[in-house]
Amino acid sequence: METCMNSRWIAFLALGTAALAGLGWFAWQQSRNRDEFSEELLVEALESKVSSGPVGLEIPGDWPQWRGPTREGKPAPIVSGGLVDSFPGNLAWEHSPGEGYSSPVIAGNRVYMMGRREPDETLCCLELATGKTVWEQSWPTPFKCDFGNGPRATPVLASGKVVSLGIAGDLRVVNADDGKPAWSVRFADGLARATPQWGYSGSPLVLGERVIAQAGAPAGLLAWDLATGREAWRAAGLDSDPAGYSSPVAAAFPGGTQVVALSARRVAGIHPASGSLLWEFPWETDFEVNAATPLVWTGGEEHPGIRYVFITSGYGKGCALIRVSEIGGSFEARQVYHVRGLRSHFGTPVRVGDHIYGFDEQMLVCLDWRTGKVAWKHRGYAKGTLVALEGHLAVLGEKGTLALLKATPEGPIEVARHEPFGEAGPRNGRCWTGPVPARGMMFVRDESRLLALKGGATVEPPGAKR
């Protein structure tokens, strides 16, 4: 039976759900001839699937994958759901999926999530209105870890399928309607030399008809055909890296969509059709733990050909803004800054306007993304998680407090709060799974329970301002 190495508490905190060099100015260039990665027809087919996000969002209000429809930690722009005006805090239903940190995903009238009931790992489908189980699949998972044996990675919904990744590297694809297995791959069967110390935490990405996930050396980052499970490519240049605990994202770059992935040693841009390495930037952390998901955005009207990539890791590493430019058909990645103002162990930040909000150790932080300067810090949520919500932040504290704050550099203005886990609080005093706003509800999870919350009476803290 596999077992995790006993390690001190601070090391484990970097695992994340499921699941992020050096001093001074560093430039790293990766040149590729444009013809080497311009498989135009295939890229066009892939990009046709991402008009509403990587999984092709069809129903406003869905939350079909890790961090929402576009993996940016926020609902689709056209969706409000009234969650700010009536911040959900009333229990609609509760479900016990078993142990784990995996987030739920929601599409239409169904909720999908993972858990573990010894000795099996599980994937289940629930009714949105009642929490009643529609179907459940399970498989034996011998992996053991000192601080939780359940899955960390979040499933993704695409083309009528549910794609999940278990803690030991079991990648499984099933039909969303009935849970019938379509295909599966075990990373332990020749793809990875070893399971990450705290288990696989990076959530799979579906881009077009490709499933993309990190297995770690020697296979690195891989892609499979969603329908058949046939391996499509292995990303060049990442085959020597252990798997990061971070999840890949799809982002628009000059010349087409790229997959941006953070391994245990670097952040890189990958061509989605061929797996070619387009650019890379080294980012190594103690314990080889890079857990937070990269943030990617455009340079705007001033610099339309530029993309910014923001990465952050714990253990004193800090955060960095990387500027990726296209020069003569190749891409160049340069560090704009590297500061210690935001050291995220596992919770991924969000960008709202000119500022980034996230957790620096146990402090909620607002940081100017252009300069890395901290606007404010606030203690009170420990190692929490958050999502952006209509100009606000929905924050789930580590001890179970669910709070609504204004997303403003003026200060931490809390306008509402609930204690959904009651006086007893979350199991083992830990909520490490980010809140999920979907279909007019809020979903929160501790180590063993999923709570579906609906709107109602809002408890406003003293001096609250709207």
Backbone torsions as a table, in degrees:
resi	resn	phi	psi	omega
1	MET	NA	134.6	179.2
2	GLU	-73.0	143.7	175.0
3	THR	-136.2	147.2	175.2
4	CYS	-78.0	151.3	173.8
5	MET	-70.1	140.5	175.6
6	ASN	-69.2	127.4	-178.4
7	SER	-140.4	159.8	-179.2
8	ARG	-67.6	159.2	-172.8
9	TRP	-54.9	-44.5	-174.2
10	ILE	-62.2	-31.4	179.6
11	ALA	-67.3	-42.4	-177.0
12	PHE	-66.6	-31.5	-173.8
13	LEU	-59.8	-13.1	-177.3
14	ALA	-84.4	-0.5	-174.6
15	LEU	-63.8	-45.7	-176.5
16	GLY	74.5	165.6	163.3
17	THR	-85.6	171.5	-168.7
18	ALA	-69.1	80.6	-12.4
19	ALA	-144.3	NA	NA
20	LEU	NA	NA	NA
21	ALA	NA	90.3	177.2
22	GLY	92.5	167.9	-179.7
23	LEU	-105.1	153.3	175.0
24	GLY	74.0	-161.0	-175.6
25	TRP	-88.1	123.7	-178.4
26	PHE	-125.9	132.2	178.2
27	ALA	-121.6	135.4	179.2
28	TRP	-131.8	122.5	-178.1
29	GLN	-113.2	138.2	175.5
30	GLN	-128.2	107.3	-175.8
31	SER	-93.7	137.8	174.8
32	ARG	-142.6	133.8	174.0
33	ASN	-64.5	134.9	-176.4
34	ARG	-56.6	-35.4	-177.8
35	ASP	-64.2	-23.6	-178.2
36	GLU	-69.3	-22.8	-176.9
37	PHE	-130.8	21.9	-178.5
38	SER	-101.2	56.6	175.7
39	GLU	-78.1	78.2	-164.2
40	GLU	-60.2	-43.2	-176.5
41	LEU	-63.5	-43.1	-179.0
42	LEU	-68.9	-40.1	178.8
43	VAL	-63.0	-41.8	177.9
44	GLU	-61.0	-39.6	178.4
45	ALA	-64.2	-41.1	178.3
46	LEU	-64.4	-46.2	-175.1
47	GLU	-69.1	-25.2	179.1
48	SER	-65.1	-16.4	-178.4
49	LYS	-92.2	-4.6	-171.4
50	VAL	-115.1	22.4	-179.1
51	SER	-61.8	-30.4	178.3
52	SER	-118.7	27.9	-177.8
53	GLY	114.9	164.8	-173.4
54	PRO	-58.0	-24.7	-177.6
55	VAL	-102.0	3.0	-179.8
56	GLY	71.7	64.4	-177.5
57	LEU	-61.4	130.9	-177.4
58	GLU	-112.8	-31.3	-175.2
59	ILE	-114.5	118.9	177.4
60	PRO	-56.7	134.3	-179.7
61	GLY	101.5	-10.9	177.2
62	ASP	-70.8	157.1	174.5
63	TRP	-133.4	79.9	-165.4
64	PRO	-87.6	2.2	-178.3
65	GLN	-163.1	179.7	177.8
66	TRP	-52.4	123.5	176.1
67	ARG	65.3	22.6	170.2
68	GLY	95.6	-174.4	-171.3
69	PRO	-59.4	-31.2	179.8
70	THR	-116.8	10.2	-178.5
71	ARG	62.5	26.1	-179.9
72	GLU	-103.8	4.5	178.3
73	GLY	75.9	34.5	179.0
74	LYS	-157.8	154.8	177.3
75	PRO	-69.5	169.2	174.6
76	ALA	-59.2	143.6	-175.1
77	PRO	-57.1	-30.0	-176.2
78	ILE	-79.9	-4.9	-174.9
79	VAL	-102.8	129.2	173.3
80	SER	-113.4	-50.9	177.3
81	GLY	70.6	0.3	179.3
82	GLY	66.9	19.7	-174.3
83	LEU	-72.0	-26.0	177.9
84	VAL	-79.2	-44.7	-179.4
85	ASP	-66.7	-32.9	178.3
86	SER	-132.4	77.2	-173.5
87	PHE	-62.4	119.4	-172.1
88	PRO	-61.1	131.0	177.2
89	GLY	-150.0	-7.4	179.9
90	ASN	-92.0	132.2	-176.8
91	LEU	-71.7	122.0	173.8
92	ALA	-89.7	-45.1	175.3
93	TRP	-164.3	166.4	-179.3
94	GLU	-133.8	142.2	178.7
95	HIS	-135.0	144.5	179.0
96	SER	-111.6	93.3	-177.9
97	PRO	-80.9	-6.9	-172.4
98	GLY	101.7	-175.5	-174.0
99	GLU	-70.7	146.9	175.0
100	GLY	153.3	170.2	177.8
101	TYR	-121.5	4.2	-179.6
102	SER	-62.9	138.5	178.3
103	SER	-80.3	152.8	170.7
104	PRO	-76.5	154.2	171.1
105	VAL	-123.9	148.3	-170.4
106	ILE	-131.9	133.5	174.4
107	ALA	-144.8	123.7	-179.5
108	GLY	59.5	-124.5	-178.7
109	ASN	-103.8	27.5	-178.5
110	ARG	-129.3	146.8	174.6
111	VAL	-121.5	133.7	179.8
112	TYR	-122.1	138.6	179.9
113	MET	-159.9	165.7	-178.8
114	MET	-114.7	161.3	176.9
115	GLY	-166.8	-172.6	177.1
116	ARG	-145.4	123.6	170.7
117	ARG	-118.0	108.4	-172.2
118	GLU	-45.8	135.1	1.7
119	PRO	-96.4	15.1	-171.4
120	ASP	-104.9	149.2	167.8
121	GLU	-92.9	147.1	-174.1
122	THR	-131.5	152.7	170.0
123	LEU	-130.9	125.4	-175.8
124	CYS	-130.8	160.1	175.5
125	CYS	-120.7	130.8	-177.4
126	LEU	-122.4	155.2	171.2
127	GLU	-73.8	132.6	-179.2
128	LEU	-62.0	-40.2	-173.7
129	ALA	-74.2	-32.4	-170.8
130	THR	-121.5	-20.5	-173.7
131	GLY	81.1	3.8	179.5
132	LYS	-67.7	139.6	-178.7
133	THR	-72.0	127.7	176.2
134	VAL	-91.7	-47.3	173.7
135	TRP	-156.3	162.1	178.5
136	GLU	-148.6	135.8	174.2
137	GLN	-115.4	146.6	178.7
138	SER	-142.8	157.0	178.8
139	TRP	-154.2	147.1	-178.1
140	PRO	-67.9	138.5	179.4
141	THR	-137.5	104.2	-175.2
142	PRO	-77.7	-8.1	-175.8
143	PHE	-60.0	137.3	177.7
144	LYS	-129.3	144.3	178.9
145	CYS	-142.1	144.8	-174.3
146	ASP	-57.6	-35.3	-174.8
147	PHE	-116.8	50.7	175.2
148	GLY	115.9	129.8	-176.4
149	ASN	-104.6	1.2	-175.9
150	GLY	-86.1	167.5	-178.6
151	PRO	-65.2	147.7	178.1
152	ARG	-106.6	-38.7	-175.5
153	ALA	-70.5	150.2	-179.5
154	THR	-99.6	136.3	177.8
155	PRO	-65.3	167.7	174.9
156	VAL	-133.8	140.6	179.7
157	LEU	-103.6	130.8	-179.9
158	ALA	-162.3	133.9	173.6
159	SER	50.5	42.2	177.9
160	GLY	75.4	12.3	-179.0
161	LYS	-120.3	156.6	170.0
162	VAL	-116.1	123.8	179.4
163	VAL	-108.6	124.5	-178.3
164	SER	-130.2	154.0	176.3
165	LEU	-130.0	120.2	-178.2
166	GLY	-82.7	170.6	-175.2
167	ILE	-62.8	-28.7	-178.8
168	ALA	-96.5	5.4	177.9
169	GLY	93.0	28.5	173.3
170	ASP	-90.0	105.4	177.1
171	LEU	-90.4	118.9	-174.6
172	ARG	-129.0	139.8	177.0
173	VAL	-123.0	126.0	-179.5
174	VAL	-131.6	163.0	174.8
175	ASN	-71.7	134.0	-177.7
176	ALA	-67.4	-31.7	-175.5
177	ASP	-69.7	-46.0	-171.5
178	ASP	-127.0	-1.6	179.3
179	GLY	78.5	6.3	-178.9
180	LYS	-65.0	129.0	-178.5
181	PRO	-63.5	139.5	175.6
182	ALA	-104.5	-52.8	175.5
183	TRP	-164.3	165.7	180.0
184	SER	-152.2	157.0	178.0
185	VAL	-138.8	136.5	175.1
186	ARG	-105.7	119.5	-179.7
187	PHE	-61.5	-27.8	-179.3
188	ALA	-68.8	-15.9	-179.1
189	ASP	-87.7	60.4	172.7
190	GLY	94.0	-8.8	-179.0
191	LEU	-87.1	-37.8	-177.4
192	ALA	-125.9	138.8	178.6
193	ARG	-72.1	-31.1	-177.2
194	ALA	-154.0	149.6	172.7
195	THR	-75.7	137.4	176.2
196	PRO	-52.4	149.3	-172.9
197	GLN	-53.9	-37.9	-179.1
198	TRP	-107.0	20.9	175.9
199	GLY	84.6	162.5	178.3
200	TYR	-68.6	129.5	-176.8
201	SER	-125.0	-17.4	-179.1
202	GLY	-72.0	124.1	-178.2
203	SER	-76.9	135.9	179.0
204	PRO	-60.2	150.5	175.8
205	LEU	-113.7	136.3	171.4
206	VAL	-111.2	120.8	178.9
207	LEU	-124.6	111.4	-172.6
208	GLY	63.6	-121.2	177.7
209	GLU	-110.0	26.8	178.7
210	ARG	-113.5	137.2	171.1
211	VAL	-101.5	126.8	-174.6
212	ILE	-124.2	131.1	-178.8
213	ALA	-156.3	157.4	177.3
214	GLN	-92.8	123.3	172.6
215	ALA	-101.1	-26.4	-175.0
216	GLY	91.0	170.4	-176.7
217	ALA	-56.7	141.9	6.5
218	PRO	-91.2	-7.1	-177.8
219	ALA	-81.0	-32.3	178.2
220	GLY	74.2	-130.1	177.4
221	LEU	-94.4	129.2	-175.7
222	LEU	-126.5	162.3	173.0
223	ALA	-131.1	142.3	177.0
224	TRP	-127.4	156.2	173.2
225	ASP	-73.2	127.3	-175.3
226	LEU	-61.4	-38.2	-175.4
227	ALA	-76.7	-37.4	-170.4
228	THR	-112.7	-21.4	-175.2
229	GLY	82.9	4.4	178.1
230	ARG	-68.5	133.0	178.7
231	GLU	-66.6	131.2	-177.3
232	ALA	-99.0	-43.5	178.9
233	TRP	-164.6	164.3	169.8
234	ARG	-122.6	128.4	-173.8
235	ALA	-62.7	128.2	178.0
236	ALA	-68.3	138.6	174.3
237	GLY	89.7	-10.5	-179.5
238	LEU	-110.5	7.0	-173.7
239	ASP	-72.6	-13.6	178.7
240	SER	-97.7	-5.0	-175.1
241	ASP	-90.0	134.7	167.2
242	PRO	-62.0	155.7	179.0
243	ALA	-65.7	136.8	170.5
244	GLY	-79.7	169.3	175.5
245	TYR	-92.2	7.1	-176.7
246	SER	-90.9	160.3	179.3
247	SER	-106.2	138.4	177.7
248	PRO	-71.4	157.0	177.1
249	VAL	-130.9	158.1	172.8
250	ALA	-105.8	135.1	-177.7
251	ALA	-145.4	147.8	179.0
252	ALA	-79.3	126.9	176.2
253	PHE	-124.4	163.7	170.6
254	PRO	-54.8	128.9	-178.5
255	GLY	92.8	-7.9	176.6
256	GLY	134.2	178.1	-179.0
257	THR	-68.7	143.0	173.0
258	GLN	-125.5	153.8	169.9
259	VAL	-95.9	122.8	178.7
260	VAL	-105.8	120.8	-175.0
261	ALA	-129.9	142.3	177.4
262	LEU	-113.1	109.0	177.3
263	SER	-86.8	-167.1	177.5
264	ALA	-73.7	-10.2	-173.6
265	ARG	-131.0	-13.4	-176.6
266	ARG	-162.6	161.9	168.6
267	VAL	-108.4	140.5	-172.8
268	ALA	-146.2	154.3	173.0
269	GLY	-105.2	129.1	-173.8
270	ILE	-121.8	138.1	175.5
271	HIS	-72.3	126.4	-172.2
272	PRO	-72.5	-18.9	-178.8
273	ALA	-89.4	-34.7	-173.3
274	SER	-116.1	-18.3	-174.9
275	GLY	82.5	8.8	179.2
276	SER	-64.5	144.3	176.8
277	LEU	-83.8	120.6	-176.9
278	LEU	-97.8	-35.3	176.6
279	TRP	-163.4	162.4	177.8
280	GLU	-155.5	158.5	178.0
281	PHE	-146.3	126.0	-176.1
282	PRO	-69.5	140.4	-179.9
283	TRP	-155.0	89.5	-177.5
284	GLU	-105.8	141.6	-175.3
285	THR	-132.1	153.7	175.1
286	ASP	-54.6	142.7	180.0
287	PHE	66.5	11.1	-179.1
288	GLU	54.2	40.9	-177.7
289	VAL	-111.7	104.9	166.9
290	ASN	-117.0	110.4	-168.5
291	ALA	-112.2	-37.7	-176.3
292	ALA	-70.0	147.6	179.5
293	THR	-77.4	136.7	177.9
294	PRO	-62.2	145.9	171.4
295	LEU	-102.7	134.8	-178.2
296	VAL	-132.4	134.2	176.2
297	TRP	-152.5	165.9	-176.1
298	THR	-84.0	158.8	176.6
299	GLY	-75.6	-2.8	176.5
300	GLY	79.1	-166.6	-177.1
301	GLU	-62.8	-31.0	-179.4
302	GLU	-68.9	-37.9	-177.2
303	HIS	-137.7	70.0	-174.9
304	PRO	-64.7	-22.3	-178.9
305	GLY	-89.4	4.1	-176.8
306	ILE	-108.2	143.3	171.2
307	ARG	-122.4	141.7	176.3
308	TYR	-106.9	136.6	178.4
309	VAL	-123.6	123.2	-178.7
310	PHE	-110.3	127.0	179.0
311	ILE	-128.5	151.1	-179.5
312	THR	-150.1	144.4	179.6
313	SER	-144.6	160.6	179.8
314	GLY	-87.7	-157.1	-179.8
315	TYR	59.5	32.9	178.8
316	GLY	80.2	1.0	-176.1
317	LYS	-66.2	-49.5	179.6
318	GLY	97.7	-150.6	-176.5
319	CYS	-137.3	158.8	-179.8
320	ALA	-142.7	145.9	171.7
321	LEU	-107.1	123.3	-178.8
322	ILE	-109.8	130.6	178.0
323	ARG	-101.8	118.6	-179.0
324	VAL	-107.9	120.8	-177.5
325	SER	-121.3	147.6	173.7
326	GLU	-94.8	125.3	-178.8
327	ILE	-132.2	108.7	177.1
328	GLY	60.0	36.3	178.3
329	GLY	88.4	-3.6	175.7
330	SER	-116.5	169.5	-179.2
331	PHE	-117.7	140.6	179.3
332	GLU	-123.2	131.5	179.0
333	ALA	-111.1	123.0	179.9
334	ARG	-127.3	142.9	177.7
335	GLN	-79.0	126.1	174.7
336	VAL	-84.6	-46.9	174.1
337	TYR	-156.3	160.5	172.5
338	HIS	-138.8	111.5	-177.1
339	VAL	-128.5	166.2	-178.6
340	ARG	-102.3	13.9	-174.6
341	GLY	-73.2	-15.8	179.0
342	LEU	-142.1	104.0	-178.5
343	ARG	-115.3	92.7	-173.7
344	SER	-90.8	120.3	176.5
345	HIS	-71.5	-46.0	-178.4
346	PHE	-148.8	-29.9	-177.9
347	GLY	-74.6	125.3	-179.0
348	THR	-79.6	134.7	178.0
349	PRO	-70.9	173.8	172.5
350	VAL	-127.9	151.5	175.2
351	ARG	-108.2	126.6	176.4
352	VAL	-128.0	108.7	-177.8
353	GLY	65.4	-127.6	-177.3
354	ASP	-91.2	9.5	-174.8
355	HIS	-131.4	153.3	176.7
356	ILE	-114.9	134.0	-179.2
357	TYR	-117.8	131.1	-179.7
358	GLY	-169.8	-171.0	-175.8
359	PHE	-109.4	121.2	172.4
360	ASP	-98.2	102.5	-171.6
361	GLU	55.6	-111.5	-179.6
362	GLN	-110.8	22.8	-179.2
363	MET	-118.2	130.8	171.9
364	LEU	-74.8	131.5	-171.0
365	VAL	-127.9	143.2	168.6
366	CYS	-114.7	125.6	-173.0
367	LEU	-130.2	135.4	175.0
368	ASP	-71.8	117.5	-173.0
369	TRP	-68.7	-24.8	-177.4
370	ARG	-73.6	-33.3	-173.2
371	THR	-116.6	-20.1	-174.4
372	GLY	81.4	4.7	-179.6
373	LYS	-76.2	134.6	-179.7
374	VAL	-80.1	125.5	177.4
375	ALA	-83.0	-41.2	177.0
376	TRP	-162.1	159.5	173.1
377	LYS	-131.3	148.1	-177.7
378	HIS	-143.0	129.4	177.2
379	ARG	-96.9	146.7	176.0
380	GLY	149.4	-14.2	-177.9
381	TYR	-117.6	4.3	-177.6
382	ALA	53.5	-138.9	-179.6
383	LYS	-88.0	77.4	-175.0
384	GLY	-90.2	-175.1	177.1
385	THR	-134.7	163.9	-177.1
386	LEU	-157.3	160.3	170.5
387	VAL	-135.8	158.6	176.3
388	ALA	-87.9	142.8	-174.4
389	LEU	-150.4	98.2	173.1
390	GLU	52.2	52.7	-179.7
391	GLY	76.7	10.5	179.3
392	HIS	-128.0	175.9	174.2
393	LEU	-121.1	125.4	170.9
394	ALA	-94.9	113.2	-173.6
395	VAL	-112.3	129.3	172.8
396	LEU	-109.3	109.9	-179.9
397	GLY	-70.7	157.3	-178.9
398	GLU	-59.2	-30.8	-179.0
399	LYS	-92.0	7.8	171.4
400	GLY	105.0	-4.4	178.0
401	THR	-70.1	131.5	175.2
402	LEU	-108.2	117.0	-173.4
403	ALA	-127.3	151.9	175.2
404	LEU	-115.9	123.0	-179.9
405	LEU	-123.7	151.3	171.3
406	LYS	-70.6	137.9	175.3
407	ALA	-88.0	89.1	-176.7
408	THR	-144.9	143.1	176.5
409	PRO	-74.2	-3.2	-178.8
410	GLU	-71.7	-23.0	179.9
411	GLY	151.2	170.3	-179.5
412	PRO	-78.9	90.2	-176.7
413	ILE	-97.8	102.9	-179.5
414	GLU	-88.1	127.0	-176.4
415	VAL	-110.8	-14.6	178.3
416	ALA	-161.3	153.1	175.2
417	ARG	-155.1	152.2	176.3
418	HIS	-136.2	161.9	172.6
419	GLU	-122.1	75.6	-172.8
420	PRO	-62.9	-23.4	-179.1
421	PHE	-91.8	4.7	175.2
422	GLY	71.6	-168.9	-177.0
423	GLU	-64.4	-32.6	-179.0
424	ALA	-69.6	-25.7	179.6
425	GLY	76.6	-176.3	-179.3
426	PRO	-73.2	161.0	178.7
427	ARG	-60.2	132.4	-179.1
428	ASN	58.6	17.3	177.4
429	GLY	66.3	26.8	-174.8
430	ARG	-134.7	123.3	165.1
431	CYS	-116.9	104.0	-179.3
432	TRP	-112.6	3.7	179.3
433	THR	-99.7	129.8	-176.7
434	GLY	-65.0	149.5	176.4
435	PRO	-67.0	148.6	-178.2
436	VAL	-123.8	109.8	174.9
437	PRO	-90.5	120.5	-177.5
438	ALA	-158.3	141.5	174.7
439	ARG	52.9	37.3	177.7
440	GLY	75.7	12.6	-179.8
441	MET	-127.7	169.9	174.1
442	MET	-125.3	131.7	-179.4
443	PHE	-112.7	127.5	179.0
444	VAL	-129.7	150.0	-174.9
445	ARG	-138.9	140.6	166.2
446	ASP	-103.9	-155.6	-175.8
447	GLU	-71.9	-13.6	-176.2
448	SER	-141.9	-9.3	-174.8
449	ARG	-127.7	142.6	170.0
450	LEU	-108.9	125.9	176.6
451	LEU	-109.2	129.0	173.9
452	ALA	-101.4	117.9	-174.5
453	LEU	-110.2	140.3	176.2
454	LYS	-116.3	166.0	-178.4
455	GLY	-70.4	163.6	-179.8
456	GLY	167.8	-149.7	179.8
457	ALA	-60.6	129.5	-178.9
458	THR	-103.9	129.9	177.2
459	VAL	-87.8	114.5	-179.9
460	GLU	-97.5	129.3	178.5
461	PRO	-67.2	158.6	179.2
462	PRO	-55.2	133.2	178.1
463	GLY	76.0	15.2	-178.4
464	ALA	-62.6	143.3	179.0
465	LYS	-127.0	134.3	177.0
466	ARG	-104.7	NA	NA
